[in-house]
């Protein structure tokens, strides 16, 4: 075609090739950007998962400590009643 085609057709084909290469370059750039976005999103979600797990563990620990304190308060109240009864009898 390069030998026998008119000059205008050769320029037209060259323009089409340039457009194709530019489009392919843009597509590669967009795919790269998309992969970066997915990577950042994934990293963010993994970090959020770690943080949630840490918070859940702390919450369980605090609830357990709260329960232990309630039991200790109950035992102290019972001991106080016993001491008060002994003090009244003495």
PDB file of N, CA, C and O in Angstrom, chain B, residues numbered from 101:
ATOM      1  N   UNK B 101       0.833  -1.183   0.000  1.00  0.00           N
ATOM      2  CA  UNK B 101       0.000   0.000   0.000  1.00  0.00           C
ATOM      3  C   UNK B 101       0.881   1.251   0.000  1.00  0.00           C
ATOM      4  O   UNK B 101       0.540   2.252  -0.629  1.00  0.00           O
ATOM      5  N   UNK B 102       2.009   1.192   0.703  1.00  0.00           N
ATOM      6  CA  UNK B 102       2.862   2.368   0.770  1.00  0.00           C
ATOM      7  C   UNK B 102       3.410   2.742  -0.605  1.00  0.00           C
ATOM      8  O   UNK B 102       3.707   3.907  -0.867  1.00  0.00           O
ATOM      9  N   UNK B 103       3.540   1.759  -1.469  1.00  0.00           N
ATOM     10  CA  UNK B 103       4.082   2.042  -2.802  1.00  0.00           C
ATOM     11  C   UNK B 103       3.036   2.630  -3.737  1.00  0.00           C
ATOM     12  O   UNK B 103       3.326   3.559  -4.490  1.00  0.00           O
ATOM     13  N   UNK B 104       1.813   2.090  -3.691  1.00  0.00           N
ATOM     14  CA  UNK B 104       0.830   2.426  -4.717  1.00  0.00           C
ATOM     15  C   UNK B 104      -0.300   3.336  -4.242  1.00  0.00           C
ATOM     16  O   UNK B 104      -1.054   3.843  -5.073  1.00  0.00           O
ATOM     17  N   UNK B 105      -0.444   3.559  -2.945  1.00  0.00           N
ATOM     18  CA  UNK B 105      -1.562   4.360  -2.444  1.00  0.00           C
ATOM     19  C   UNK B 105      -1.264   5.845  -2.604  1.00  0.00           C
ATOM     20  O   UNK B 105      -0.108   6.266  -2.594  1.00  0.00           O
ATOM     21  N   UNK B 106      -2.327   6.629  -2.753  1.00  0.00           N
ATOM     22  CA  UNK B 106      -2.119   8.081  -2.829  1.00  0.00           C
ATOM     23  C   UNK B 106      -1.591   8.611  -1.488  1.00  0.00           C
ATOM     24  O   UNK B 106      -1.797   8.010  -0.434  1.00  0.00           O
ATOM     25  N   UNK B 107      -0.926   9.721  -1.565  1.00  0.00           N
ATOM     26  CA  UNK B 107      -0.308  10.334  -0.379  1.00  0.00           C
ATOM     27  C   UNK B 107      -1.334  10.607   0.720  1.00  0.00           C
ATOM     28  O   UNK B 107      -1.027  10.435   1.899  1.00  0.00           O
ATOM     29  N   UNK B 108      -2.534  11.025   0.358  1.00  0.00           N
ATOM     30  CA  UNK B 108      -3.559  11.319   1.373  1.00  0.00           C
ATOM     31  C   UNK B 108      -3.947  10.062   2.152  1.00  0.00           C
ATOM     32  O   UNK B 108      -4.165  10.123   3.362  1.00  0.00           O
ATOM     33  N   UNK B 109      -4.031   8.938   1.470  1.00  0.00           N
ATOM     34  CA  UNK B 109      -4.378   7.685   2.151  1.00  0.00           C
ATOM     35  C   UNK B 109      -3.243   7.254   3.077  1.00  0.00           C
ATOM     36  O   UNK B 109      -3.483   6.735   4.167  1.00  0.00           O
ATOM     37  N   UNK B 110      -2.019   7.474   2.638  1.00  0.00           N
ATOM     38  CA  UNK B 110      -0.874   7.128   3.480  1.00  0.00           C
ATOM     39  C   UNK B 110      -0.871   7.979   4.754  1.00  0.00           C
ATOM     40  O   UNK B 110      -0.624   7.468   5.846  1.00  0.00           O
ATOM     41  N   UNK B 111      -1.147   9.281   4.606  1.00  0.00           N
ATOM     42  CA  UNK B 111      -1.220  10.157   5.779  1.00  0.00           C
ATOM     43  C   UNK B 111      -2.382   9.745   6.694  1.00  0.00           C
ATOM     44  O   UNK B 111      -2.253   9.739   7.918  1.00  0.00           O
ATOM     45  N   UNK B 112      -3.511   9.404   6.076  1.00  0.00           N
ATOM     46  CA  UNK B 112      -4.679   8.973   6.843  1.00  0.00           C
ATOM     47  C   UNK B 112      -4.336   7.722   7.659  1.00  0.00           C
ATOM     48  O   UNK B 112      -4.657   7.641   8.845  1.00  0.00           O
ATOM     49  N   UNK B 113      -3.682   6.748   7.015  1.00  0.00           N
ATOM     50  CA  UNK B 113      -3.287   5.517   7.719  1.00  0.00           C
ATOM     51  C   UNK B 113      -2.293   5.821   8.844  1.00  0.00           C
ATOM     52  O   UNK B 113      -2.366   5.236   9.925  1.00  0.00           O
ATOM     53  N   UNK B 114      -1.368   6.741   8.576  1.00  0.00           N
ATOM     54  CA  UNK B 114      -0.389   7.119   9.596  1.00  0.00           C
ATOM     55  C   UNK B 114      -1.099   7.773  10.789  1.00  0.00           C
ATOM     56  O   UNK B 114      -0.767   7.498  11.942  1.00  0.00           O
ATOM     57  N   UNK B 115      -2.074   8.638  10.502  1.00  0.00           N
ATOM     58  CA  UNK B 115      -2.861   9.265  11.575  1.00  0.00           C
ATOM     59  C   UNK B 115      -3.621   8.215  12.388  1.00  0.00           C
ATOM     60  O   UNK B 115      -3.685   8.290  13.615  1.00  0.00           O
ATOM     61  N   UNK B 116      -4.194   7.239  11.685  1.00  0.00           N
ATOM     62  CA  UNK B 116      -4.909   6.170  12.387  1.00  0.00           C
ATOM     63  C   UNK B 116      -3.959   5.378  13.286  1.00  0.00           C
ATOM     64  O   UNK B 116      -4.304   5.038  14.417  1.00  0.00           O
ATOM     65  N   UNK B 117      -2.774   5.090  12.778  1.00  0.00           N
ATOM     66  CA  UNK B 117      -1.786   4.371  13.587  1.00  0.00           C
ATOM     67  C   UNK B 117      -1.394   5.186  14.820  1.00  0.00           C
ATOM     68  O   UNK B 117      -1.281   4.644  15.919  1.00  0.00           O
ATOM     69  N   UNK B 118      -1.189   6.487  14.633  1.00  0.00           N
ATOM     70  CA  UNK B 118      -0.851   7.353  15.768  1.00  0.00           C
ATOM     71  C   UNK B 118      -1.982   7.378  16.795  1.00  0.00           C
ATOM     72  O   UNK B 118      -1.738   7.321  18.000  1.00  0.00           O
ATOM     73  N   UNK B 119      -3.219   7.464  16.308  1.00  0.00           N
ATOM     74  CA  UNK B 119      -4.368   7.454  17.212  1.00  0.00           C
ATOM     75  C   UNK B 119      -4.441   6.129  17.977  1.00  0.00           C
ATOM     76  O   UNK B 119      -4.735   6.106  19.173  1.00  0.00           O
ATOM     77  N   UNK B 120      -4.169   5.031  17.270  1.00  0.00           N
ATOM     78  CA  UNK B 120      -4.182   3.712  17.904  1.00  0.00           C
ATOM     79  C   UNK B 120      -3.129   3.638  19.008  1.00  0.00           C
ATOM     80  O   UNK B 120      -3.416   3.174  20.111  1.00  0.00           O
ATOM     81  N   UNK B 121      -1.920   4.090  18.714  1.00  0.00           N
ATOM     82  CA  UNK B 121      -0.847   4.050  19.706  1.00  0.00           C
ATOM     83  C   UNK B 121      -1.167   4.941  20.909  1.00  0.00           C
ATOM     84  O   UNK B 121      -0.909   4.567  22.053  1.00  0.00           O
ATOM     85  N   UNK B 122      -1.726   6.113  20.643  1.00  0.00           N
ATOM     86  CA  UNK B 122      -2.115   7.006  21.749  1.00  0.00           C
ATOM     87  C   UNK B 122      -3.205   6.362  22.603  1.00  0.00           C
ATOM     88  O   UNK B 122      -3.159   6.419  23.832  1.00  0.00           O
ATOM     89  N   UNK B 123      -4.182   5.753  21.943  1.00  0.00           N
ATOM     90  CA  UNK B 123      -5.263   5.082  22.670  1.00  0.00           C
ATOM     91  C   UNK B 123      -4.736   3.929  23.511  1.00  0.00           C
ATOM     92  O   UNK B 123      -5.152   3.742  24.654  1.00  0.00           O
ATOM     93  N   UNK B 124      -3.814   3.153  22.934  1.00  0.00           N
ATOM     94  CA  UNK B 124      -3.231   2.042  23.689  1.00  0.00           C
ATOM     95  C   UNK B 124      -2.425   2.557  24.884  1.00  0.00           C
ATOM     96  O   UNK B 124      -2.457   1.967  25.964  1.00  0.00           O
ATOM     97  N   UNK B 125      -1.711   3.651  24.682  1.00  0.00           N
ATOM     98  CA  UNK B 125      -0.923   4.238  25.767  1.00  0.00           C
ATOM     99  C   UNK B 125      -1.847   4.719  26.892  1.00  0.00           C
ATOM    100  O   UNK B 125      -1.569   4.493  28.070  1.00  0.00           O
ATOM    101  N   UNK B 126      -2.944   5.383  26.521  1.00  0.00           N
ATOM    102  CA  UNK B 126      -3.913   5.843  27.525  1.00  0.00           C
ATOM    103  C   UNK B 126      -4.518   4.659  28.274  1.00  0.00           C
ATOM    104  O   UNK B 126      -4.700   4.703  29.491  1.00  0.00           O
ATOM    105  N   UNK B 127      -4.825   3.601  27.525  1.00  0.00           N
ATOM    106  CA  UNK B 127      -5.421   2.423  28.143  1.00  0.00           C
ATOM    107  C   UNK B 127      -4.447   1.793  29.141  1.00  0.00           C
ATOM    108  O   UNK B 127      -4.858   1.398  30.233  1.00  0.00           O
ATOM    109  N   UNK B 128      -3.173   1.694  28.786  1.00  0.00           N
ATOM    110  CA  UNK B 128      -2.178   1.153  29.715  1.00  0.00           C
ATOM    111  C   UNK B 128      -2.083   2.016  30.973  1.00  0.00           C
ATOM    112  O   UNK B 128      -2.005   1.497  32.087  1.00  0.00           O
ATOM    113  N   UNK B 129      -2.091   3.326  30.786  1.00  0.00           N
ATOM    114  CA  UNK B 129      -2.014   4.250  31.921  1.00  0.00           C
ATOM    115  C   UNK B 129      -3.243   4.091  32.825  1.00  0.00           C
ATOM    116  O   UNK B 129      -3.119   4.052  34.049  1.00  0.00           O
ATOM    117  N   UNK B 130      -4.420   4.002  32.216  1.00  0.00           N
ATOM    118  CA  UNK B 130      -5.647   3.837  33.004  1.00  0.00           C
ATOM    119  C   UNK B 130      -5.642   2.512  33.759  1.00  0.00           C
ATOM    120  O   UNK B 130      -6.067   2.449  34.913  1.00  0.00           O
ATOM    121  N   UNK B 131      -5.164   1.457  33.110  1.00  0.00           N
ATOM    122  CA  UNK B 131      -5.093   0.156  33.791  1.00  0.00           C
ATOM    123  C   UNK B 131      -4.121   0.217  34.967  1.00  0.00           C
ATOM    124  O   UNK B 131      -4.384  -0.336  36.035  1.00  0.00           O
ATOM    125  N   UNK B 132      -3.006   0.890  34.757  1.00  0.00           N
ATOM    126  CA  UNK B 132      -2.030   1.045  35.838  1.00  0.00           C
ATOM    127  C   UNK B 132      -2.642   1.834  36.998  1.00  0.00           C
ATOM    128  O   UNK B 132      -2.490   1.460  38.160  1.00  0.00           O
ATOM    129  N   UNK B 133      -3.333   2.926  36.673  1.00  0.00           N
ATOM    130  CA  UNK B 133      -3.998   3.721  37.714  1.00  0.00           C
ATOM    131  C   UNK B 133      -5.041   2.891  38.457  1.00  0.00           C
ATOM    132  O   UNK B 133      -5.159   2.970  39.679  1.00  0.00           O
ATOM    133  N   UNK B 134      -5.788   2.100  37.706  1.00  0.00           N
ATOM    134  CA  UNK B 134      -6.815   1.250  38.301  1.00  0.00           C
ATOM    135  C   UNK B 134      -6.191   0.230  39.251  1.00  0.00           C
ATOM    136  O   UNK B 134      -6.708  -0.001  40.345  1.00  0.00           O
ATOM    137  N   UNK B 135      -5.092  -0.374  38.838  1.00  0.00           N
ATOM    138  CA  UNK B 135      -4.414  -1.340  39.700  1.00  0.00           C
ATOM    139  C   UNK B 135      -3.902  -0.664  40.976  1.00  0.00           C
ATOM    140  O   UNK B 135      -3.965  -1.247  42.059  1.00  0.00           O
ATOM    141  N   UNK B 136      -3.398   0.558  40.845  1.00  0.00           N
ATOM    142  CA  UNK B 136      -2.938   1.291  42.026  1.00  0.00           C
ATOM    143  C   UNK B 136      -4.093   1.586  42.973  1.00  0.00           C
ATOM    144  O   UNK B 136      -3.960   1.457  44.190  1.00  0.00           O
ATOM    145  N   UNK B 137      -5.223   1.982  42.407  1.00  0.00           N
ATOM    146  CA  UNK B 137      -6.410   2.263  43.226  1.00  0.00           C
ATOM    147  C   UNK B 137      -6.862   0.998  43.949  1.00  0.00           C
ATOM    148  O   UNK B 137      -7.170   1.038  45.141  1.00  0.00           O
ATOM    149  N   UNK B 138      -6.902  -0.127  43.232  1.00  0.00           N
ATOM    150  CA  UNK B 138      -7.301  -1.391  43.856  1.00  0.00           C
ATOM    151  C   UNK B 138      -6.329  -1.780  44.967  1.00  0.00           C
ATOM    152  O   UNK B 138      -6.741  -2.263  46.021  1.00  0.00           O
ATOM    153  N   UNK B 139      -5.053  -1.570  44.726  1.00  0.00           N
ATOM    154  CA  UNK B 139      -4.045  -1.898  45.733  1.00  0.00           C
ATOM    155  C   UNK B 139      -4.230  -1.041  46.982  1.00  0.00           C
ATOM    156  O   UNK B 139      -4.178  -1.550  48.101  1.00  0.00           O
ATOM    157  N   UNK B 140      -4.444   0.249  46.790  1.00  0.00           N
ATOM    158  CA  UNK B 140      -4.667   1.143  47.932  1.00  0.00           C
ATOM    159  C   UNK B 140      -5.939   0.773  48.687  1.00  0.00           C
ATOM    160  O   UNK B 140      -5.960   0.782  49.918  1.00  0.00           O
ATOM    161  N   UNK B 141      -6.993   0.449  47.953  1.00  0.00           N
ATOM    162  CA  UNK B 141      -8.257   0.058  48.585  1.00  0.00           C
ATOM    163  C   UNK B 141      -8.062  -1.216  49.402  1.00  0.00           C
ATOM    164  O   UNK B 141      -8.512  -1.311  50.544  1.00  0.00           O
ATOM    165  N   UNK B 142      -7.387  -2.191  48.800  1.00  0.00           N
ATOM    166  CA  UNK B 142      -7.160  -3.458  49.487  1.00  0.00           C
ATOM    167  C   UNK B 142      -6.332  -3.238  50.763  1.00  0.00           C
ATOM    168  O   UNK B 142      -6.661  -3.766  51.824  1.00  0.00           O
ATOM    169  N   UNK B 143      -5.266  -2.459  50.644  1.00  0.00           N
ATOM    170  CA  UNK B 143      -4.433  -2.170  51.816  1.00  0.00           C
ATOM    171  C   UNK B 143      -5.240  -1.462  52.902  1.00  0.00           C
ATOM    172  O   UNK B 143      -5.098  -1.757  54.088  1.00  0.00           O
ATOM    173  N   UNK B 144      -6.084  -0.530  52.481  1.00  0.00           N
ATOM    174  CA  UNK B 144      -6.922   0.200  53.432  1.00  0.00           C
ATOM    175  C   UNK B 144      -7.888  -0.748  54.142  1.00  0.00           C
ATOM    176  O   UNK B 144      -8.093  -0.641  55.351  1.00  0.00           O
ATOM    177  N   UNK B 145      -8.478  -1.670  53.391  1.00  0.00           N
ATOM    178  CA  UNK B 145      -9.427  -2.605  53.989  1.00  0.00           C
ATOM    179  C   UNK B 145      -8.730  -3.584  54.929  1.00  0.00           C
ATOM    180  O   UNK B 145      -9.279  -3.946  55.970  1.00  0.00           O
ATOM    181  N   UNK B 146      -7.523  -4.013  54.565  1.00  0.00           N
ATOM    182  CA  UNK B 146      -6.768  -4.912  55.441  1.00  0.00           C
ATOM    183  C   UNK B 146      -6.428  -4.196  56.745  1.00  0.00           C
ATOM    184  O   UNK B 146      -6.556  -4.769  57.827  1.00  0.00           O
ATOM    185  N   UNK B 147      -5.997  -2.952  56.639  1.00  0.00           N
ATOM    186  CA  UNK B 147      -5.671  -2.166  57.836  1.00  0.00           C
ATOM    187  C   UNK B 147      -6.920  -1.950  58.695  1.00  0.00           C
ATOM    188  O   UNK B 147      -6.853  -2.042  59.921  1.00  0.00           O
ATOM    189  N   UNK B 148      -8.049  -1.666  58.060  1.00  0.00           N
ATOM    190  CA  UNK B 148      -9.301  -1.493  58.811  1.00  0.00           C
ATOM    191  C   UNK B 148      -9.683  -2.795  59.506  1.00  0.00           C
ATOM    192  O   UNK B 148     -10.174  -2.774  60.635  1.00  0.00           O
ATOM    193  N   UNK B 149      -9.464  -3.923  58.844  1.00  0.00           N
ATOM    194  CA  UNK B 149      -9.748  -5.220  59.456  1.00  0.00           C
ATOM    195  C   UNK B 149      -8.893  -5.460  60.687  1.00  0.00           C
ATOM    196  O   UNK B 149      -9.379  -5.940  61.710  1.00  0.00           O
ATOM    197  N   UNK B 150      -7.609  -5.119  60.579  1.00  0.00           N
ATOM    198  CA  UNK B 150      -6.714  -5.260  61.740  1.00  0.00           C
ATOM    199  C   UNK B 150      -7.190  -4.383  62.899  1.00  0.00           C
ATOM    200  O   UNK B 150      -7.227  -4.812  64.053  1.00  0.00           O
ATOM    201  N   UNK B 151      -7.549  -3.161  62.565  1.00  0.00           N
ATOM    202  CA  UNK B 151      -8.000  -2.217  63.596  1.00  0.00           C
ATOM    203  C   UNK B 151      -9.286  -2.726  64.257  1.00  0.00           C
ATOM    204  O   UNK B 151      -9.426  -2.657  65.478  1.00  0.00           O
ATOM    205  N   UNK B 152     -10.220  -3.234  63.455  1.00  0.00           N
ATOM    206  CA  UNK B 152     -11.464  -3.774  64.014  1.00  0.00           C
ATOM    207  C   UNK B 152     -11.186  -4.948  64.943  1.00  0.00           C
ATOM    208  O   UNK B 152     -11.787  -5.060  66.012  1.00  0.00           O
ATOM    209  N   UNK B 153     -10.273  -5.822  64.529  1.00  0.00           N
ATOM    210  CA  UNK B 153      -9.946  -6.974  65.363  1.00  0.00           C
ATOM    211  C   UNK B 153      -9.338  -6.512  66.684  1.00  0.00           C
ATOM    212  O   UNK B 153      -9.682  -7.027  67.748  1.00  0.00           O
ATOM    213  N   UNK B 154      -8.440  -5.544  66.609  1.00  0.00           N
ATOM    214  CA  UNK B 154      -7.813  -5.005  67.820  1.00  0.00           C
ATOM    215  C   UNK B 154      -8.861  -4.381  68.742  1.00  0.00           C
ATOM    216  O   UNK B 154      -8.841  -4.606  69.952  1.00  0.00           O
ATOM    217  N   UNK B 155      -9.773  -3.599  68.168  1.00  0.00           N
ATOM    218  CA  UNK B 155     -10.827  -2.966  68.972  1.00  0.00           C
ATOM    219  C   UNK B 155     -11.751  -4.004  69.591  1.00  0.00           C
ATOM    220  O   UNK B 155     -12.168  -3.861  70.741  1.00  0.00           O
ATOM    221  N   UNK B 156     -12.071  -5.045  68.835  1.00  0.00           N
ATOM    222  CA  UNK B 156     -12.933  -6.098  69.365  1.00  0.00           C
ATOM    223  C   UNK B 156     -12.257  -6.799  70.542  1.00  0.00           C
ATOM    224  O   UNK B 156     -12.900  -7.083  71.553  1.00  0.00           O
ATOM    225  N   UNK B 157     -10.957  -7.078  70.407  1.00  0.00           N
ATOM    226  CA  UNK B 157     -10.233  -7.728  71.499  1.00  0.00           C
ATOM    227  C   UNK B 157     -10.207  -6.838  72.742  1.00  0.00           C
ATOM    228  O   UNK B 157     -10.381  -7.323  73.860  1.00  0.00           O
ATOM    229  N   UNK B 158      -9.991  -5.548  72.546  1.00  0.00           N
ATOM    230  CA  UNK B 158      -9.997  -4.615  73.682  1.00  0.00           C
ATOM    231  C   UNK B 158     -11.375  -4.558  74.329  1.00  0.00           C
ATOM    232  O   UNK B 158     -11.488  -4.506  75.554  1.00  0.00           O
ATOM    233  N   UNK B 159     -12.431  -4.569  73.502  1.00  0.00           N
ATOM    234  CA  UNK B 159     -13.797  -4.523  74.023  1.00  0.00           C
ATOM    235  C   UNK B 159     -14.076  -5.760  74.873  1.00  0.00           C
ATOM    236  O   UNK B 159     -14.629  -5.654  75.968  1.00  0.00           O
ATOM    237  N   UNK B 160     -13.695  -6.927  74.368  1.00  0.00           N
ATOM    238  CA  UNK B 160     -13.912  -8.166  75.124  1.00  0.00           C
ATOM    239  C   UNK B 160     -13.153  -8.107  76.446  1.00  0.00           C
ATOM    240  O   UNK B 160     -13.673  -8.511  77.486  1.00  0.00           O
ATOM    241  N   UNK B 161     -11.930  -7.604  76.400  1.00  0.00           N
ATOM    242  CA  UNK B 161     -11.128  -7.480  77.622  1.00  0.00           C
ATOM    243  C   UNK B 161     -11.798  -6.543  78.627  1.00  0.00           C
ATOM    244  O   UNK B 161     -11.842  -6.841  79.821  1.00  0.00           O
ATOM    245  N   UNK B 162     -12.316  -5.418  78.151  1.00  0.00           N
ATOM    246  CA  UNK B 162     -12.971  -4.466  79.050  1.00  0.00           C
ATOM    247  C   UNK B 162     -14.256  -5.039  79.635  1.00  0.00           C
ATOM    248  O   UNK B 162     -14.542  -4.836  80.815  1.00  0.00           O
ATOM    249  N   UNK B 163     -15.034  -5.753  78.824  1.00  0.00           N
ATOM    250  CA  UNK B 163     -16.267  -6.365  79.331  1.00  0.00           C
ATOM    251  C   UNK B 163     -15.924  -7.406  80.393  1.00  0.00           C
ATOM    252  O   UNK B 163     -16.595  -7.501  81.421  1.00  0.00           O
ATOM    253  N   UNK B 164     -14.877  -8.184  80.136  1.00  0.00           N
ATOM    254  CA  UNK B 164     -14.452  -9.196  81.112  1.00  0.00           C
ATOM    255  C   UNK B 164     -14.015  -8.537  82.416  1.00  0.00           C
ATOM    256  O   UNK B 164     -14.391  -8.984  83.500  1.00  0.00           O
ATOM    257  N   UNK B 165     -13.220  -7.476  82.309  1.00  0.00           N
ATOM    258  CA  UNK B 165     -12.784  -6.762  83.518  1.00  0.00           C
ATOM    259  C   UNK B 165     -13.968  -6.151  84.259  1.00  0.00           C
ATOM    260  O   UNK B 165     -13.999  -6.155  85.489  1.00  0.00           O
ATOM    261  N   UNK B 166     -14.931  -5.630  83.526  1.00  0.00           N
ATOM    262  CA  UNK B 166     -16.127  -5.054  84.139  1.00  0.00           C
ATOM    263  C   UNK B 166     -16.888  -6.124  84.921  1.00  0.00           C
ATOM    264  O   UNK B 166     -17.343  -5.881  86.039  1.00  0.00           O
ATOM    265  N   UNK B 167     -17.018  -7.303  84.327  1.00  0.00           N
ATOM    266  CA  UNK B 167     -17.711  -8.407  84.997  1.00  0.00           C
ATOM    267  C   UNK B 167     -16.970  -8.805  86.274  1.00  0.00           C
ATOM    268  O   UNK B 167     -17.590  -9.043  87.311  1.00  0.00           O
ATOM    269  N   UNK B 168     -15.636  -8.876  86.189  1.00  0.00           N
ATOM    270  CA  UNK B 168     -14.839  -9.226  87.372  1.00  0.00           C
ATOM    271  C   UNK B 168     -15.009  -8.178  88.471  1.00  0.00           C
ATOM    272  O   UNK B 168     -15.093  -8.524  89.649  1.00  0.00           O
ATOM    273  N   UNK B 169     -15.061  -6.903  88.092  1.00  0.00           N
ATOM    274  CA  UNK B 169     -15.258  -5.843  89.084  1.00  0.00           C
ATOM    275  C   UNK B 169     -16.634  -5.943  89.725  1.00  0.00           C
ATOM    276  O   UNK B 169     -16.775  -5.717  90.926  1.00  0.00           O
ATOM    277  N   UNK B 170     -17.654  -6.280  88.934  1.00  0.00           N
ATOM    278  CA  UNK B 170     -18.997  -6.445  89.496  1.00  0.00           C
ATOM    279  C   UNK B 170     -19.016  -7.585  90.504  1.00  0.00           C
ATOM    280  O   UNK B 170     -19.633  -7.469  91.563  1.00  0.00           O
ATOM    281  N   UNK B 171     -18.342  -8.690  90.179  1.00  0.00           N
ATOM    282  CA  UNK B 171     -18.274  -9.809  91.126  1.00  0.00           C
ATOM    283  C   UNK B 171     -17.552  -9.395  92.406  1.00  0.00           C
ATOM    284  O   UNK B 171     -17.991  -9.726  93.507  1.00  0.00           O
ATOM    285  N   UNK B 172     -16.445  -8.670  92.254  1.00  0.00           N
ATOM    286  CA  UNK B 172     -15.687  -8.217  93.428  1.00  0.00           C
ATOM    287  C   UNK B 172     -16.533  -7.272  94.282  1.00  0.00           C
ATOM    288  O   UNK B 172     -16.507  -7.353  95.510  1.00  0.00           O
ATOM    289  N   UNK B 173     -17.279  -6.380  93.637  1.00  0.00           N
ATOM    290  CA  UNK B 173     -18.158  -5.459  94.378  1.00  0.00           C
ATOM    291  C   UNK B 173     -19.222  -6.236  95.140  1.00  0.00           C
ATOM    292  O   UNK B 173     -19.533  -5.917  96.288  1.00  0.00           O
ATOM    293  N   UNK B 174     -19.775  -7.256  94.498  1.00  0.00           N
ATOM    294  CA  UNK B 174     -20.772  -8.095  95.171  1.00  0.00           C
ATOM    295  C   UNK B 174     -20.186  -8.799  96.382  1.00  0.00           C
ATOM    296  O   UNK B 174     -20.824  -8.877  97.432  1.00  0.00           O
ATOM    297  N   UNK B 175     -18.966  -9.314  96.234  1.00  0.00           N
ATOM    298  CA  UNK B 175     -18.310  -9.980  97.362  1.00  0.00           C
ATOM    299  C   UNK B 175     -18.026  -8.993  98.490  1.00  0.00           C
ATOM    300  O   UNK B 175     -18.211  -9.319  99.663  1.00  0.00           O
ATOM    301  N   UNK B 176     -17.579  -7.794  98.143  1.00  0.00           N
ATOM    302  CA  UNK B 176     -17.321  -6.770  99.167  1.00  0.00           C
ATOM    303  C   UNK B 176     -18.605  -6.376  99.888  1.00  0.00           C
ATOM    304  O   UNK B 176     -18.611  -6.189 101.104  1.00  0.00           O
ATOM    305  N   UNK B 177     -19.690  -6.254  99.129  1.00  0.00           N
ATOM    306  CA  UNK B 177     -20.973  -5.908  99.749  1.00  0.00           C
ATOM    307  C   UNK B 177     -21.393  -7.003 100.724  1.00  0.00           C
ATOM    308  O   UNK B 177     -21.880  -6.716 101.818  1.00  0.00           O
ATOM    309  N   UNK B 178     -21.204  -8.260 100.323  1.00  0.00           N
ATOM    310  CA  UNK B 178     -21.554  -9.372 101.216  1.00  0.00           C
ATOM    311  C   UNK B 178     -20.667  -9.354 102.455  1.00  0.00           C
ATOM    312  O   UNK B 178     -21.153  -9.560 103.567  1.00  0.00           O
ATOM    313  N   UNK B 179     -19.375  -9.110 102.274  1.00  0.00           N
ATOM    314  CA  UNK B 179     -18.457  -9.024 103.425  1.00  0.00           C
ATOM    315  C   UNK B 179     -18.849  -7.872 104.348  1.00  0.00           C
ATOM    316  O   UNK B 179     -18.785  -8.006 105.570  1.00  0.00           O
ATOM    317  N   UNK B 180     -19.252  -6.747 103.771  1.00  0.00           N
ATOM    318  CA  UNK B 180     -19.678  -5.595 104.578  1.00  0.00           C
ATOM    319  C   UNK B 180     -20.904  -5.937 105.417  1.00  0.00           C
ATOM    320  O   UNK B 180     -20.998  -5.549 106.582  1.00  0.00           O
ATOM    321  N   UNK B 181     -21.840  -6.665 104.818  1.00  0.00           N
ATOM    322  CA  UNK B 181     -23.040  -7.063 105.563  1.00  0.00           C
ATOM    323  C   UNK B 181     -22.671  -7.963 106.731  1.00  0.00           C
ATOM    324  O   UNK B 181     -23.196  -7.816 107.835  1.00  0.00           O
ATOM    325  N   UNK B 182     -21.758  -8.899 106.475  1.00  0.00           N
ATOM    326  CA  UNK B 182     -21.332  -9.813 107.547  1.00  0.00           C
ATOM    327  C   UNK B 182     -20.656  -9.024 108.667  1.00  0.00           C
ATOM    328  O   UNK B 182     -20.929  -9.246 109.846  1.00  0.00           O
ATOM    329  N   UNK B 183     -19.779  -8.108 108.289  1.00  0.00           N
ATOM    330  CA  UNK B 183     -19.090  -7.281 109.294  1.00  0.00           C
ATOM    331  C   UNK B 183     -20.086  -6.414 110.065  1.00  0.00           C
ATOM    332  O   UNK B 183     -19.946  -6.237 111.275  1.00  0.00           O
ATOM    333  N   UNK B 184     -21.084  -5.876 109.375  1.00  0.00           N
ATOM    334  CA  UNK B 184     -22.090  -5.037 110.036  1.00  0.00           C
ATOM    335  C   UNK B 184     -22.902  -5.863 111.025  1.00  0.00           C
ATOM    336  O   UNK B 184     -23.204  -5.384 112.118  1.00  0.00           O
ATOM    337  N   UNK B 185     -23.261  -7.093 110.667  1.00  0.00           N
ATOM    338  CA  UNK B 185     -24.016  -7.970 111.573  1.00  0.00           C
ATOM    339  C   UNK B 185     -23.181  -8.303 112.806  1.00  0.00           C
ATOM    340  O   UNK B 185     -23.681  -8.305 113.931  1.00  0.00           O
ATOM    341  N   UNK B 186     -21.889  -8.588 112.572  1.00  0.00           N
ATOM    342  CA  UNK B 186     -21.005  -8.899 113.699  1.00  0.00           C
ATOM    343  C   UNK B 186     -20.869  -7.690 114.623  1.00  0.00           C
ATOM    344  O   UNK B 186     -20.834  -7.832 115.845  1.00  0.00           O
ATOM    345  N   UNK B 187     -20.794  -6.508 114.030  1.00  0.00           N
ATOM    346  CA  UNK B 187     -20.651  -5.286 114.828  1.00  0.00           C
ATOM    347  C   UNK B 187     -21.907  -5.034 115.652  1.00  0.00           C
ATOM    348  O   UNK B 187     -21.811  -4.559 116.784  1.00  0.00           O
ATOM    349  N   UNK B 188     -23.085  -5.343 115.108  1.00  0.00           N
ATOM    350  CA  UNK B 188     -24.334  -5.155 115.844  1.00  0.00           C
ATOM    351  C   UNK B 188     -24.446  -6.150 116.990  1.00  0.00           C
ATOM    352  O   UNK B 188     -24.975  -5.810 118.048  1.00  0.00           O
ATOM    353  N   UNK B 189     -23.967  -7.353 116.802  1.00  0.00           N
ATOM    354  CA  UNK B 189     -24.059  -8.392 117.828  1.00  0.00           C
ATOM    355  C   UNK B 189     -23.049  -8.160 118.950  1.00  0.00           C
ATOM    356  O   UNK B 189     -23.274  -8.569 120.089  1.00  0.00           O
ATOM    357  N   UNK B 190     -21.985  -7.530 118.637  1.00  0.00           N
ATOM    358  CA  UNK B 190     -20.950  -7.365 119.663  1.00  0.00           C
ATOM    359  C   UNK B 190     -21.257  -6.256 120.631  1.00  0.00           C
ATOM    360  O   UNK B 190     -20.475  -6.003 121.547  1.00  0.00           O
TER     361      UNK B 190
END
